């Protein structure tokens, strides 16, 4: 959200920090609002319908409603990441308990598998792209960082 705000102000040539802060707040609030509204609608839909009789349809609808806040927010030039974050939080509190036990288990396992695969792909990409980067090593920065890491670790372990 903040990056998009700065880019839009840079492209327009404006230099008003108040307008930038206002745009940041408006985009953040409305993005969260989109996520919450979609999540509450999904909760209501799963509660009032008989989708539990068709677990595969219920699972498909759950995935659609999980992705819908992102699509709506991006279509409205808001932050899809913020919308999906708030939508996920609200869906985990309300929608999850309106699903059938079969769908709850299916969605949990499918989402855990997708999260594991996405994490693996990201770290593999980062690891494979590391040798192509041009590195500038600063021994002082490395020594200072290691010293601060060890100090923080010692303060955390030893009361």
C-alpha positions in Angstrom: 0.0 0.0 0.0 2.7 2.4 1.0 4.8 1.6 -2.1 1.8 2.1 -4.4 1.1 5.4 -2.7 4.6 6.7 -3.2 4.7 5.6 -6.9 1.4 7.3 -7.7 2.6 10.6 -6.1 6.0 10.3 -7.9 4.3 9.8 -11.2 2.0 12.8 -10.7 4.8 15.0 -9.4 3.0 15.9 -6.2 4.9 16.5 -3.0 2.1 16.8 -0.4 2.7 14.4 2.6 -0.8 15.1 3.9 -2.4 13.8 0.6 -0.1 10.8 0.6 -0.9 9.9 4.2 -4.6 10.4 3.5 -4.5 8.1 0.4 -2.6 5.5 2.4 -5.2 5.5 5.1 -8.1 5.4 2.7 -6.7 2.5 0.7 -5.8 0.6 3.8 -9.2 1.0 5.4 -11.2 0.2 2.3 -9.0 -2.8 1.5 -9.7 -4.2 4.9 -13.4 -3.4 4.5 -13.6 -5.3 1.3 -12.0 -8.3 2.9 -14.3 -8.2 5.9 -17.4 -7.8 3.8 -16.6 -10.8 1.6 -15.7 -13.0 4.6 -18.9 -12.1 6.4 -20.9 -12.8 3.2 -19.2 -16.2 2.9 -19.9 -17.0 6.5 -23.6 -16.2 6.0 -23.8 -18.1 2.8 -22.3 -21.3 4.3 -24.6 -21.0 7.3 -27.9 -20.5 5.5 -27.4 -22.9 2.6 -27.2 -26.7 2.4 -23.8 -26.8 0.7 -22.7 -29.3 3.4 -24.6 -32.0 1.5 -22.0 -31.5 -1.3 -18.5 -31.4 0.2 -16.7 -30.9 -3.1 -18.8 -27.9 -4.0 -18.4 -26.6 -0.5 -14.6 -26.9 -0.8 -14.6 -25.2 -4.2 -16.8 -22.3 -2.9 -14.4 -21.9 0.1 -11.4 -21.5 -2.2 -13.4 -19.0 -4.4 -14.3 -16.9 -1.3 -10.8 -17.0 -0.1 -9.5 -15.5 -3.4 -12.5 -13.2 -4.0 -11.3 -10.3 -1.7 -8.0 -10.1 -3.6 -9.8 -9.9 -7.0 -12.3 -7.3 -5.8 -9.7 -5.1 -4.1 -7.4 -5.1 -7.1 -10.4 -4.3 -9.4 -11.1 -1.3 -7.2 -7.5 -0.2 -7.2 -7.1 -1.1 -3.6 -4.6 -3.4 -1.9 -5.4 -7.1 -2.6 -2.9 -8.2 0.0 -4.6 -6.2 2.7 -8.1 -7.4 1.6 -7.0 -11.1 1.6 -5.4 -10.6 5.0 -8.5 -9.2 6.7 -10.7 -11.7 4.8 -8.6 -14.6 6.0 -8.8 -13.4 9.6 -12.5 -13.0 9.5 -13.1 -16.3 7.6 -11.0 -18.2 10.1 -13.2 -16.9 12.9 -16.6 -17.2 11.3 -16.7 -19.2 8.0 -14.6 -22.1 9.2 -17.2 -23.1 11.8 -20.0 -23.0 9.3 -18.4 -25.7 7.1 -19.0 -29.4 7.4 -16.4 -31.4 9.2 -15.3 -33.1 6.0 -14.8 -29.7 4.3 -13.0 -28.3 7.3 -10.5 -31.1 7.1 -10.2 -31.0 3.3 -9.6 -27.2 3.3 -7.1 -27.4 6.2 -5.0 -30.0 4.5 -5.2 -28.5 1.0 -4.2 -25.0 2.3 -1.3 -26.5 4.3 -0.1 -28.3 1.2 -0.4 -25.1 -0.9 1.4 -23.1 1.7 4.2 -25.6 1.9 4.6 -25.7 -1.9 4.6 -21.9 -2.2 7.2 -21.6 0.6 9.4 -24.2 -1.0 9.1 -22.5 -4.4 10.0 -19.1 -3.0 13.0 -20.3 -1.1 14.2 -22.4 -4.0 13.9 -19.4 -6.3 15.8 -17.2 -3.8 18.5 -19.8 -3.4 19.0 -20.3 -7.1 19.1 -16.6 -7.8 21.7 -15.9 -5.1 24.8 -16.7 -7.2 23.6 -14.3 -9.9 23.6 -11.2 -7.6 26.6 -9.0 -7.3 27.7 -8.9 -3.7 29.6 -6.2 -1.8 30.9 -7.6 1.5 31.7 -5.1 4.3 33.5 -7.0 7.1 32.7 -4.2 9.6 29.0 -4.6 8.9 29.2 -8.4 9.2 31.1 -8.2 12.5 28.8 -5.6 14.0 25.7 -7.7 12.9 27.1 -10.9 14.3 27.9 -9.1 17.6 24.4 -7.6 17.9 22.8 -11.0 17.0 24.8 -12.8 19.7 24.1 -10.0 22.2 20.4 -10.2 21.5 20.4 -14.0 21.7 22.3 -13.9 25.1 19.8 -11.3 26.5 16.9 -13.4 25.3 18.3 -16.7 26.8 19.8 -15.5 30.0 17.4 -13.5 32.2 
